[in-house]
Amino acid sequence: MKTNLISRTGYLKLQQELDHLWRVERRETTEKVTWAASLGDRSENADYKYNKQKLRQIDRRIRFLRKRLEQLKIVDYSPQQEGKVFFGASVVVEDEHGEQRSFTIAGPDEIYQRDDVISIDAPMARAALGKQVDDEFVVQTPNGPKLWFVNQITYHFTR
């Protein structure tokens, strides 16, 4: 399951990536492919093969981003969210042993290369949705159910 929600900041980052790939990376790689092809025999031309493969990867990512950006729904902060865990919330939770974790609930397209963000599709996020400070919730883990308590909820949306 992949939810089509994203923060405005996350959406802008994907748009910037698409723009950079289209205007910079693709143009430079196309020039390299053209140059390498002009050298003659393409069967033994490493520059040609490498850049042709790179161009295919860039085009694949461009197609994915264009399609994905059309599917996404931007979620902006609403004052009605205050005090409860919803999309975009930064949450501090604690288990029954006193171990604390903090995370921000974001869309699945925003979680890569970040340790402080979890997808809204993650079991922890799903279980915490709608909870308030001092509420408890249970997350099903491979080792069995685990109890968590909500200690803090904040929102940091940019407007």
Secondary structure by P-SEA (a helix, b strand, c coil): cccccccaaaaaaaaaaaaaaaccaaaaaaaaaaaaaacccccccaaaaaaaaaaaaaaaaaaaaaaaaaabbbbccccccccccccccbbbbbccccbbbbbbbbccccccccccbbbcccaaaaaaccccccbbbbbbccccbbbbbbccccccccc
